[in-house]
Amino acid sequence: MGGSSLVKVFKFDNFRSGVRFVVKVGKLADGANHHPEVKLSWGKVEISLTTHEQLGLTQKDFNLAKEIERIQL
Amino acid sequence: MGGSSLVKVFKFDNFRSGVRFVVKVGKLADGANHHPEVKLSWGKVEISLTTHEQLGLTQKDFNLAKEIERIQL
């Protein structure tokens, strides 16, 4: 669907745990050669995935979303 | 000034370098017990600082902004 994103918010008890999560997301993203937009604030990380070249969602987004959801919080 | 933020965008050559920068920002933020909002995407990190309890900017924001600007990119 054009312009769509997969968005999920992950909650944490402090800022540091959010940063650690972002580091893990970064490794998965580099491994997949596909990179989300990440919003980090105290206790919260929002991950948005889309495929810019397609102006919407592709299998790459779903695959990386699944990998991110498997990260141990 | 009510509702104001300090916002700065830092540019990088890849996602990983942006993540590394966010890790350094996180350490400074924990050290200052004051935490920014961070937007990370490929090649770019946007840092926003404000003091929620004051609905605007305080010395805490300016101090942390200075520390973040001193990070070696």
Backbone of each chain as nested JSON, in Angstrom:
{
  "chains": [
    {"id": "A", "residues": [
      {"number": 1, "name": "MET", "atoms": {"N": [0.86, -1.194, 0.0], "CA": [0.0, 0.0, 0.0], "C": [0.895, 1.243, 0.0]}},
      {"number": 2, "name": "GLY", "atoms": {"N": [0.677, 2.156, -0.882], "CA": [1.543, 3.332, -1.032], "C": [1.574, 4.183, 0.222]}},
      {"number": 3, "name": "GLY", "atoms": {"N": [2.782, 4.575, 0.623], "CA": [2.924, 5.466, 1.775], "C": [2.773, 4.812, 3.128]}},
      {"number": 4, "name": "SER", "atoms": {"N": [2.533, 3.518, 3.172], "CA": [2.345, 2.841, 4.464], "C": [3.661, 2.561, 5.172]}},
      {"number": 5, "name": "SER", "atoms": {"N": [3.576, 2.417, 6.481], "CA": [4.713, 2.002, 7.3], "C": [4.247, 0.952, 8.294]}},
      {"number": 6, "name": "LEU", "atoms": {"N": [5.183, 0.125, 8.743], "CA": [4.961, -0.703, 9.926], "C": [5.531, 0.062, 11.108]}},
      {"number": 7, "name": "VAL", "atoms": {"N": [4.719, 0.295, 12.116], "CA": [5.163, 1.086, 13.271], "C": [4.911, 0.3, 14.543]}},
      {"number": 8, "name": "LYS", "atoms": {"N": [5.91, 0.224, 15.397], "CA": [5.695, -0.407, 16.698], "C": [6.466, 0.343, 17.782]}},
      {"number": 9, "name": "VAL", "atoms": {"N": [5.821, 0.486, 18.929], "CA": [6.444, 1.151, 20.077], "C": [6.866, 0.099, 21.097]}},
      {"number": 10, "name": "PHE", "atoms": {"N": [8.096, 0.173, 21.537], "CA": [8.638, -0.72, 22.567], "C": [8.896, 0.119, 23.818]}},
      {"number": 11, "name": "LYS", "atoms": {"N": [8.476, -0.394, 24.979], "CA": [8.618, 0.371, 26.227], "C": [9.77, -0.165, 27.085]}},
      {"number": 12, "name": "PHE", "atoms": {"N": [10.406, 0.727, 27.811], "CA": [11.563, 0.383, 28.647], "C": [11.486, 1.115, 29.98]}},
      {"number": 13, "name": "ASP", "atoms": {"N": [12.312, 0.642, 30.921], "CA": [12.296, 1.237, 32.26], "C": [13.22, 2.439, 32.394]}},
      {"number": 14, "name": "ASN", "atoms": {"N": [14.038, 2.663, 31.387], "CA": [14.971, 3.788, 31.459], "C": [15.485, 4.097, 30.053]}},
      {"number": 15, "name": "PHE", "atoms": {"N": [16.318, 5.116, 29.959], "CA": [16.824, 5.538, 28.655], "C": [17.841, 4.535, 28.112]}},
      {"number": 16, "name": "ARG", "atoms": {"N": [18.707, 4.074, 29.011], "CA": [19.805, 3.177, 28.619], "C": [19.299, 1.899, 27.955]}},
      {"number": 17, "name": "SER", "atoms": {"N": [18.237, 1.336, 28.513], "CA": [17.682, 0.104, 27.92], "C": [17.139, 0.369, 26.52]}},
      {"number": 18, "name": "GLY", "atoms": {"N": [16.599, 1.536, 26.318], "CA": [16.146, 1.91, 24.98], "C": [17.318, 2.013, 24.013]}},
      {"number": 19, "name": "VAL", "atoms": {"N": [18.418, 2.61, 24.481], "CA": [19.62, 2.727, 23.639], "C": [20.142, 1.335, 23.277]}},
      {"number": 20, "name": "ARG", "atoms": {"N": [20.163, 0.439, 24.263], "CA": [20.643, -0.934, 23.99], "C": [19.788, -1.618, 22.928]}},
      {"number": 21, "name": "PHE", "atoms": {"N": [18.494, -1.399, 23.019], "CA": [17.581, -1.96, 22.02], "C": [17.896, -1.386, 20.631]}},
      {"number": 22, "name": "VAL", "atoms": {"N": [18.155, -0.094, 20.571], "CA": [18.469, 0.554, 19.29], "C": [19.751, -0.03, 18.688]}},
      {"number": 23, "name": "VAL", "atoms": {"N": [20.733, -0.33, 19.535], "CA": [21.976, -0.948, 19.054], "C": [21.663, -2.295, 18.398]}},
      {"number": 24, "name": "LYS", "atoms": {"N": [20.799, -3.083, 19.032], "CA": [20.434, -4.394, 18.468], "C": [19.655, -4.232, 17.157]}},
      {"number": 25, "name": "VAL", "atoms": {"N": [18.758, -3.277, 17.137], "CA": [18.012, -3.001, 15.899], "C": [18.988, -2.599, 14.79]}},
      {"number": 26, "name": "GLY", "atoms": {"N": [19.987, -1.804, 15.137], "CA": [20.971, -1.357, 14.149], "C": [21.731, -2.517, 13.534]}},
      {"number": 27, "name": "LYS", "atoms": {"N": [22.087, -3.495, 14.361], "CA": [22.807, -4.663, 13.836], "C": [21.926, -5.466, 12.884]}},
      {"number": 28, "name": "LEU", "atoms": {"N": [20.673, -5.671, 13.269], "CA": [19.745, -6.395, 12.388], "C": [19.533, -5.626, 11.087]}},
      {"number": 29, "name": "ALA", "atoms": {"N": [19.412, -4.307, 11.212], "CA": [19.166, -3.47, 10.026], "C": [20.356, -3.532, 9.069]}},
      {"number": 30, "name": "ASP", "atoms": {"N": [21.567, -3.45, 9.619], "CA": [22.753, -3.545, 8.76], "C": [22.824, -4.928, 8.117]}},
      {"number": 31, "name": "GLY", "atoms": {"N": [22.481, -5.965, 8.902], "CA": [22.481, -7.324, 8.358], "C": [21.506, -7.49, 7.208]}},
      {"number": 32, "name": "ALA", "atoms": {"N": [20.378, -6.814, 7.308], "CA": [19.336, -6.909, 6.277], "C": [19.547, -5.879, 5.163]}},
      {"number": 33, "name": "ASN", "atoms": {"N": [20.509, -4.993, 5.353], "CA": [20.68, -3.843, 4.459], "C": [19.35, -3.115, 4.215]}},
      {"number": 34, "name": "HIS", "atoms": {"N": [18.626, -2.923, 5.305], "CA": [17.322, -2.242, 5.255], "C": [17.176, -1.53, 6.596]}},
      {"number": 35, "name": "HIS", "atoms": {"N": [16.861, -0.24, 6.581], "CA": [17.01, 0.554, 7.807], "C": [15.722, 1.284, 8.191]}},
      {"number": 36, "name": "PRO", "atoms": {"N": [15.327, 1.111, 9.445], "CA": [14.111, 1.771, 9.915], "C": [14.362, 3.229, 10.302]}},
      {"number": 37, "name": "GLU", "atoms": {"N": [13.286, 3.936, 10.553], "CA": [13.364, 5.205, 11.274], "C": [13.108, 4.865, 12.736]}},
      {"number": 38, "name": "VAL", "atoms": {"N": [13.926, 5.438, 13.617], "CA": [13.869, 5.106, 15.047], "C": [13.658, 6.391, 15.837]}},
      {"number": 39, "name": "LYS", "atoms": {"N": [12.635, 6.399, 16.691], "CA": [12.464, 7.533, 17.611], "C": [12.674, 7.029, 19.024]}},
      {"number": 40, "name": "LEU", "atoms": {"N": [13.658, 7.594, 19.677], "CA": [14.034, 7.169, 21.022], "C": [13.786, 8.309, 21.99]}},
      {"number": 41, "name": "SER", "atoms": {"N": [13.075, 8.019, 23.054], "CA": [12.961, 8.977, 24.153], "C": [12.977, 8.171, 25.447]}},
      {"number": 42, "name": "TRP", "atoms": {"N": [12.881, 8.826, 26.58], "CA": [13.006, 8.118, 27.863], "C": [11.934, 7.025, 27.944]}},
      {"number": 43, "name": "GLY", "atoms": {"N": [12.386, 5.753, 28.038], "CA": [11.447, 4.659, 28.263], "C": [10.707, 4.165, 27.033]}},
      {"number": 44, "name": "LYS", "atoms": {"N": [11.081, 4.668, 25.859], "CA": [10.283, 4.367, 24.669], "C": [11.117, 4.389, 23.398]}},
      {"number": 45, "name": "VAL", "atoms": {"N": [10.926, 3.379, 22.551], "CA": [11.538, 3.385, 21.218], "C": [10.45, 3.072, 20.202]}},
      {"number": 46, "name": "GLU", "atoms": {"N": [10.279, 3.96, 19.236], "CA": [9.317, 3.715, 18.157], "C": [10.091, 3.377, 16.888]}},
      {"number": 47, "name": "ILE", "atoms": {"N": [9.74, 2.24, 16.304], "CA": [10.397, 1.77, 15.08], "C": [9.404, 1.885, 13.925]}},
      {"number": 48, "name": "SER", "atoms": {"N": [9.811, 2.538, 12.839], "CA": [8.968, 2.632, 11.638], "C": [9.707, 2.037, 10.458]}},
      {"number": 49, "name": "LEU", "atoms": {"N": [9.04, 1.157, 9.76], "CA": [9.633, 0.502, 8.597], "C": [8.81, 0.776, 7.35]}},
      {"number": 50, "name": "THR", "atoms": {"N": [9.509, 1.138, 6.303], "CA": [8.864, 1.271, 4.994], "C": [9.951, 1.079, 3.938]}},
      {"number": 51, "name": "THR", "atoms": {"N": [9.554, 0.905, 2.705], "CA": [10.525, 0.76, 1.612], "C": [10.393, 1.977, 0.705]}},
      {"number": 52, "name": "HIS", "atoms": {"N": [11.338, 2.912, 0.869], "CA": [11.221, 4.201, 0.183], "C": [11.162, 4.036, -1.338]}},
      {"number": 53, "name": "GLU", "atoms": {"N": [11.957, 3.079, -1.862], "CA": [12.008, 2.913, -3.329], "C": [10.651, 2.474, -3.888]}},
      {"number": 54, "name": "GLN", "atoms": {"N": [9.824, 1.876, -3.029], "CA": [8.514, 1.392, -3.483], "C": [7.388, 2.277, -2.972]}},
      {"number": 55, "name": "LEU", "atoms": {"N": [7.749, 3.326, -2.214], "CA": [6.733, 4.179, -1.57], "C": [5.729, 3.361, -0.77]}},
      {"number": 56, "name": "GLY", "atoms": {"N": [6.187, 2.337, -0.114], "CA": [5.259, 1.551, 0.702], "C": [5.936, 0.328, 1.262]}},
      {"number": 57, "name": "LEU", "atoms": {"N": [5.142, -0.652, 1.628], "CA": [5.671, -1.838, 2.3], "C": [6.068, -2.926, 1.317]}},
      {"number": 58, "name": "THR", "atoms": {"N": [7.17, -3.601, 1.66], "CA": [7.601, -4.765, 0.887], "C": [7.963, -5.885, 1.872]}},
      {"number": 59, "name": "GLN", "atoms": {"N": [8.326, -7.024, 1.317], "CA": [8.708, -8.157, 2.153], "C": [9.876, -7.812, 3.076]}},
      {"number": 60, "name": "LYS", "atoms": {"N": [10.774, -6.934, 2.601], "CA": [11.901, -6.494, 3.438], "C": [11.427, -5.919, 4.765]}},
      {"number": 61, "name": "ASP", "atoms": {"N": [10.341, -5.158, 4.715], "CA": [9.815, -4.534, 5.94], "C": [9.268, -5.597, 6.89]}},
      {"number": 62, "name": "PHE", "atoms": {"N": [8.505, -6.522, 6.347], "CA": [7.922, -7.568, 7.191], "C": [9.012, -8.457, 7.784]}},
      {"number": 63, "name": "ASN", "atoms": {"N": [10.014, -8.767, 6.961], "CA": [11.102, -9.619, 7.459], "C": [11.873, -8.944, 8.6]}},
      {"number": 64, "name": "LEU", "atoms": {"N": [12.216, -7.673, 8.408], "CA": [12.985, -6.981, 9.448], "C": [12.124, -6.767, 10.699]}},
      {"number": 65, "name": "ALA", "atoms": {"N": [10.847, -6.485, 10.507], "CA": [9.934, -6.326, 11.655], "C": [9.916, -7.595, 12.499]}},
      {"number": 66, "name": "LYS", "atoms": {"N": [9.871, -8.744, 11.823], "CA": [9.864, -10.019, 12.556], "C": [11.158, -10.193, 13.337]}},
      {"number": 67, "name": "GLU", "atoms": {"N": [12.279, -9.862, 12.715], "CA": [13.569, -9.984, 13.412], "C": [13.612, -9.053, 14.623]}},
      {"number": 68, "name": "ILE", "atoms": {"N": [13.132, -7.847, 14.462], "CA": [13.153, -6.878, 15.569], "C": [12.269, -7.367, 16.712]}},
      {"number": 69, "name": "GLU", "atoms": {"N": [11.139, -7.965, 16.382], "CA": [10.246, -8.458, 17.435], "C": [10.856, -9.622, 18.215]}},
      {"number": 70, "name": "ARG", "atoms": {"N": [11.838, -10.288, 17.618], "CA": [12.49, -11.412, 18.305], "C": [13.596, -10.964, 19.259]}},
      {"number": 71, "name": "ILE", "atoms": {"N": [13.952, -9.67, 19.237], "CA": [14.993, -9.177, 20.149], "C": [14.519, -9.389, 21.587]}},
      {"number": 72, "name": "GLN", "atoms": {"N": [15.406, -9.909, 22.411], "CA": [15.088, -10.089, 23.837], "C": [15.136, -8.733, 24.518]}},
      {"number": 73, "name": "LEU", "atoms": {"N": [14.027, -8.31, 25.073], "CA": [13.994, -6.997, 25.747], "C": [14.598, -7.114, 27.139]}}
    ]},
    {"id": "B", "residues": [
      {"number": 1, "name": "MET", "atoms": {"N": [11.5, 30.075, 26.944], "CA": [10.325, 30.307, 26.092], "C": [9.471, 29.038, 26.115]}},
      {"number": 2, "name": "GLY", "atoms": {"N": [8.22, 29.139, 26.389], "CA": [7.337, 27.973, 26.538], "C": [7.252, 27.161, 25.261]}},
      {"number": 3, "name": "GLY", "atoms": {"N": [7.375, 25.825, 25.408], "CA": [7.237, 24.936, 24.257], "C": [8.433, 24.862, 23.337]}},
      {"number": 4, "name": "SER", "atoms": {"N": [9.488, 25.577, 23.634], "CA": [10.664, 25.561, 22.751], "C": [11.528, 24.322, 22.946]}},
      {"number": 5, "name": "SER", "atoms": {"N": [12.294, 23.999, 21.917], "CA": [13.28, 22.926, 21.982], "C": [14.57, 23.395, 21.324]}},
      {"number": 6, "name": "LEU", "atoms": {"N": [15.67, 22.793, 21.729], "CA": [16.919, 22.904, 20.976], "C": [16.977, 21.699, 20.062]}},
      {"number": 7, "name": "VAL", "atoms": {"N": [17.122, 21.924, 18.767], "CA": [17.123, 20.826, 17.8], "C": [18.376, 20.917, 16.941]}},
      {"number": 8, "name": "LYS", "atoms": {"N": [19.07, 19.803, 16.789], "CA": [20.209, 19.784, 15.871], "C": [20.27, 18.454, 15.131]}},
      {"number": 9, "name": "VAL", "atoms": {"N": [20.601, 18.533, 13.853], "CA": [20.739, 17.334, 13.026], "C": [22.221, 17.058, 12.795]}},
      {"number": 10, "name": "PHE", "atoms": {"N": [22.62, 15.824, 13.033], "CA": [23.995, 15.372, 12.8], "C": [23.963, 14.376, 11.646]}},
      {"number": 11, "name": "LYS", "atoms": {"N": [24.888, 14.522, 10.691], "CA": [24.909, 13.654, 9.511], "C": [26.018, 12.607, 9.594]}},
      {"number": 12, "name": "PHE", "atoms": {"N": [25.745, 11.448, 9.027], "CA": [26.681, 10.324, 9.067], "C": [26.726, 9.615, 7.713]}},
      {"number": 13, "name": "ASP", "atoms": {"N": [27.767, 8.785, 7.542], "CA": [27.935, 8.085, 6.268], "C": [27.177, 6.766, 6.197]}},
      {"number": 14, "name": "ASN", "atoms": {"N": [26.645, 6.335, 7.328], "CA": [25.924, 5.059, 7.346], "C": [25.057, 5.002, 8.606]}},
      {"number": 15, "name": "PHE", "atoms": {"N": [24.318, 3.921, 8.754], "CA": [23.415, 3.781, 9.898], "C": [24.197, 3.53, 11.178]}},
      {"number": 16, "name": "ARG", "atoms": {"N": [25.216, 2.664, 11.056], "CA": [25.983, 2.243, 12.23], "C": [26.635, 3.426, 12.945]}},
      {"number": 17, "name": "SER", "atoms": {"N": [27.161, 4.358, 12.181], "CA": [27.799, 5.534, 12.8], "C": [26.774, 6.375, 13.544]}},
      {"number": 18, "name": "GLY", "atoms": {"N": [25.575, 6.424, 13.027], "CA": [24.498, 7.119, 13.734], "C": [24.167, 6.431, 15.046]}},
      {"number": 19, "name": "VAL", "atoms": {"N": [24.111, 5.095, 15.018], "CA": [23.834, 4.331, 16.246], "C": [24.932, 4.589, 17.278]}},
      {"number": 20, "name": "ARG", "atoms": {"N": [26.191, 4.592, 16.827], "CA": [27.305, 4.844, 17.755], "C": [27.18, 6.215, 18.413]}},
      {"number": 21, "name": "PHE", "atoms": {"N": [26.78, 7.179, 17.617], "CA": [26.57, 8.533, 18.152], "C": [25.458, 8.522, 19.2]}},
      {"number": 22, "name": "VAL", "atoms": {"N": [24.374, 7.799, 18.93], "CA": [23.248, 7.719, 19.877], "C": [23.705, 7.086, 21.199]}},
      {"number": 23, "name": "VAL", "atoms": {"N": [24.584, 6.08, 21.116], "CA": [25.111, 5.464, 22.337], "C": [25.861, 6.508, 23.18]}},
      {"number": 24, "name": "LYS", "atoms": {"N": [26.659, 7.333, 22.517], "CA": [27.413, 8.374, 23.239], "C": [26.468, 9.423, 23.832]}},
      {"number": 25, "name": "VAL", "atoms": {"N": [25.461, 9.796, 23.064], "CA": [24.463, 10.747, 23.573], "C": [23.765, 10.157, 24.8]}},
      {"number": 26, "name": "GLY", "atoms": {"N": [23.467, 8.862, 24.745], "CA": [22.794, 8.196, 25.865], "C": [23.618, 8.247, 27.139]}},
      {"number": 27, "name": "LYS", "atoms": {"N": [24.931, 8.059, 27.005], "CA": [25.802, 8.116, 28.187], "C": [25.828, 9.521, 28.78]}},
      {"number": 28, "name": "LEU", "atoms": {"N": [25.934, 10.523, 27.921], "CA": [25.921, 11.909, 28.413], "C": [24.578, 12.235, 29.069]}},
      {"number": 29, "name": "ALA", "atoms": {"N": [23.505, 11.756, 28.447], "CA": [22.155, 12.041, 28.966], "C": [21.966, 11.403, 30.338]}},
      {"number": 30, "name": "ASP", "atoms": {"N": [22.416, 10.15, 30.48], "CA": [22.301, 9.491, 31.787], "C": [23.167, 10.223, 32.816]}},
      {"number": 31, "name": "GLY", "atoms": {"N": [24.352, 10.653, 32.389], "CA": [25.236, 11.395, 33.294], "C": [24.615, 12.69, 33.776]}},
      {"number": 32, "name": "ALA", "atoms": {"N": [23.851, 13.329, 32.898], "CA": [23.208, 14.612, 33.231], "C": [21.827, 14.403, 33.851]}},
      {"number": 33, "name": "ASN", "atoms": {"N": [21.364, 13.177, 33.864], "CA": [19.988, 12.871, 34.264], "C": [18.986, 13.772, 33.536]}},
      {"number": 34, "name": "HIS", "atoms": {"N": [19.227, 13.926, 32.244], "CA": [18.363, 14.757, 31.388], "C": [18.404, 14.116, 30.0]}},
      {"number": 35, "name": "HIS", "atoms": {"N": [17.255, 13.864, 29.404], "CA": [17.229, 12.989, 28.23], "C": [16.547, 13.632, 27.029]}},
      {"number": 36, "name": "PRO", "atoms": {"N": [17.222, 13.602, 25.907], "CA": [16.665, 14.185, 24.686], "C": [15.688, 13.24, 23.995]}},
      {"number": 37, "name": "GLU", "atoms": {"N": [14.999, 13.764, 23.017], "CA": [14.308, 12.93, 22.046], "C": [15.279, 12.776, 20.876]}},
      {"number": 38, "name": "VAL", "atoms": {"N": [15.398, 11.545, 20.386], "CA": [16.382, 11.227, 19.344], "C": [15.649, 10.608, 18.162]}},
      {"number": 39, "name": "LYS", "atoms": {"N": [15.875, 11.154, 16.967], "CA": [15.338, 10.519, 15.756], "C": [16.513, 10.053, 14.914]}},
      {"number": 40, "name": "LEU", "atoms": {"N": [16.557, 8.76, 14.693], "CA": [17.664, 8.141, 13.972], "C": [17.133, 7.546, 12.683]}},
      {"number": 41, "name": "SER", "atoms": {"N": [17.777, 7.893, 11.583], "CA": [17.487, 7.204, 10.318], "C": [18.812, 7.067, 9.58]}},
      {"number": 42, "name": "TRP", "atoms": {"N": [18.812, 6.486, 8.405], "CA": [20.064, 6.219, 7.706], "C": [20.82, 7.535, 7.491]}},
      {"number": 43, "name": "GLY", "atoms": {"N": [22.019, 7.639, 8.079], "CA": [22.868, 8.802, 7.822], "C": [22.526, 10.056, 8.604]}},
      {"number": 44, "name": "LYS", "atoms": {"N": [21.595, 9.945, 9.543], "CA": [21.098, 11.17, 10.191], "C": [20.608, 10.907, 11.606]}},
      {"number": 45, "name": "VAL", "atoms": {"N": [20.995, 11.768, 12.537], "CA": [20.44, 11.72, 13.895], "C": [19.976, 13.125, 14.258]}},
      {"number": 46, "name": "GLU", "atoms": {"N": [18.717, 13.246, 14.631], "CA": [18.193, 14.534, 15.086], "C": [18.004, 14.475, 16.597]}},
      {"number": 47, "name": "ILE", "atoms": {"N": [18.594, 15.442, 17.282], "CA": [18.502, 15.516, 18.743], "C": [17.629, 16.712, 19.116]}},
      {"number": 48, "name": "SER", "atoms": {"N": [16.616, 16.473, 19.953], "CA": [15.769, 17.569, 20.451], "C": [15.833, 17.599, 21.968]}},
      {"number": 49, "name": "LEU", "atoms": {"N": [16.089, 18.772, 22.49], "CA": [16.176, 18.946, 23.943], "C": [15.153, 19.959, 24.416]}},
      {"number": 50, "name": "THR", "atoms": {"N": [14.465, 19.592, 25.474], "CA": [13.575, 20.533, 26.142], "C": [13.427, 20.069, 27.587]}},
      {"number": 51, "name": "THR", "atoms": {"N": [12.869, 20.914, 28.428], "CA": [12.643, 20.531, 29.827], "C": [11.134, 20.461, 30.047]}},
      {"number": 52, "name": "HIS", "atoms": {"N": [10.63, 19.22, 30.06], "CA": [9.182, 19.023, 30.095], "C": [8.539, 19.664, 31.318]}},
      {"number": 53, "name": "GLU", "atoms": {"N": [9.245, 19.583, 32.468], "CA": [8.655, 20.12, 33.707], "C": [8.461, 21.635, 33.621]}},
      {"number": 54, "name": "GLN", "atoms": {"N": [9.241, 22.277, 32.742], "CA": [9.154, 23.739, 32.614], "C": [8.431, 24.14, 31.33]}},
      {"number": 55, "name": "LEU", "atoms": {"N": [8.008, 23.148, 30.553], "CA": [7.409, 23.425, 29.234], "C": [8.286, 24.341, 28.389]}},
      {"number": 56, "name": "GLY", "atoms": {"N": [9.577, 24.123, 28.457], "CA": [10.46, 24.953, 27.642], "C": [11.909, 24.686, 27.966]}},
      {"number": 57, "name": "LEU", "atoms": {"N": [12.753, 25.636, 27.629], "CA": [14.195, 25.443, 27.773], "C": [14.695, 25.895, 29.134]}},
      {"number": 58, "name": "THR", "atoms": {"N": [15.653, 25.131, 29.649], "CA": [16.345, 25.523, 30.885], "C": [17.844, 25.33, 30.677]}},
      {"number": 59, "name": "GLN", "atoms": {"N": [18.607, 25.68, 31.691], "CA": [20.057, 25.531, 31.627], "C": [20.465, 24.078, 31.363]}},
      {"number": 60, "name": "LYS", "atoms": {"N": [19.668, 23.126, 31.869], "CA": [19.943, 21.7, 31.621], "C": [20.034, 21.393, 30.131]}},
      {"number": 61, "name": "ASP", "atoms": {"N": [19.137, 22.022, 29.356], "CA": [19.126, 21.777, 27.908], "C": [20.387, 22.333, 27.261]}},
      {"number": 62, "name": "PHE", "atoms": {"N": [20.739, 23.561, 27.626], "CA": [21.928, 24.181, 27.028], "C": [23.194, 23.42, 27.417]}},
      {"number": 63, "name": "ASN", "atoms": {"N": [23.253, 22.974, 28.679], "CA": [24.435, 22.237, 29.135], "C": [24.589, 20.911, 28.377]}},
      {"number": 64, "name": "LEU", "atoms": {"N": [23.492, 20.176, 28.26], "CA": [23.587, 18.882, 27.576], "C": [23.856, 19.086, 26.079]}},
      {"number": 65, "name": "ALA", "atoms": {"N": [23.263, 20.108, 25.496], "CA": [23.52, 20.407, 24.073], "C": [25.01, 20.641, 23.845]}},
      {"number": 66, "name": "LYS", "atoms": {"N": [25.633, 21.397, 24.74], "CA": [27.08, 21.662, 24.614], "C": [27.875, 20.371, 24.701]}},
      {"number": 67, "name": "GLU", "atoms": {"N": [27.499, 19.499, 25.634], "CA": [28.217, 18.223, 25.776], "C": [28.056, 17.379, 24.511]}},
      {"number": 68, "name": "ILE", "atoms": {"N": [26.853, 17.346, 23.971], "CA": [26.593, 16.537, 22.77], "C": [27.404, 17.084, 21.587]}},
      {"number": 69, "name": "GLU", "atoms": {"N": [27.512, 18.392, 21.502], "CA": [28.282, 18.979, 20.389], "C": [29.76, 18.658, 20.488]}},
      {"number": 70, "name": "ARG", "atoms": {"N": [30.23, 18.312, 21.686], "CA": [31.652, 17.99, 21.866], "C": [31.964, 16.532, 21.498]}},
      {"number": 71, "name": "ILE", "atoms": {"N": [30.939, 15.713, 21.248], "CA": [31.194, 14.318, 20.861], "C": [31.99, 14.29, 19.561]}},
      {"number": 72, "name": "GLN", "atoms": {"N": [33.023, 13.465, 19.541], "CA": [33.826, 13.318, 18.31], "C": [33.046, 12.488, 17.308]}},
      {"number": 73, "name": "LEU", "atoms": {"N": [32.741, 13.056, 16.174], "CA": [31.968, 12.31, 15.148], "C": [32.907, 11.376, 14.38]}}
    ]}
  ]
}
